[in-house]
């Protein structure tokens, strides 16, 4: 599949910007998006997390298709399990582990999310702590 076919199969209102193509989805659909990206041979690049106030988190998953970045975003309420895509894209394992360590995000469908950037005995959510708060 080419990029246009992948976007069409995923559906939604894609927006082309200077930095690539963007789509906002409901969080539960990210696994289906990842499956379509995989079938279309899109290359998983990374996932980025950004807190939205005190009670929500926005995640952005990024794929490269034919030299163009395709980014899919979804917002989640705090403490909601976010569907994993590590079973679809093994490279997403590191991004999910890093997101867990820094933002205390839990991923549904993973049997384990071992620490990547923090010590095993540190509490996840390092970047959510207030200055001076202990791990």
PyMOL commands that set and color helices and strands:
alter all, ss='L'
color gray80, all
select helices_A, chain A and resi 3-10+27-39+92-103+126-128
alter helices_A, ss='H'
color red, helices_A
select strands_A, chain A and resi 15-17+20-24+43-51+56-65+68-77+82-83+107-108
alter strands_A, ss='S'
color yellow, strands_A
deselect
rebuild
show_as cartoon
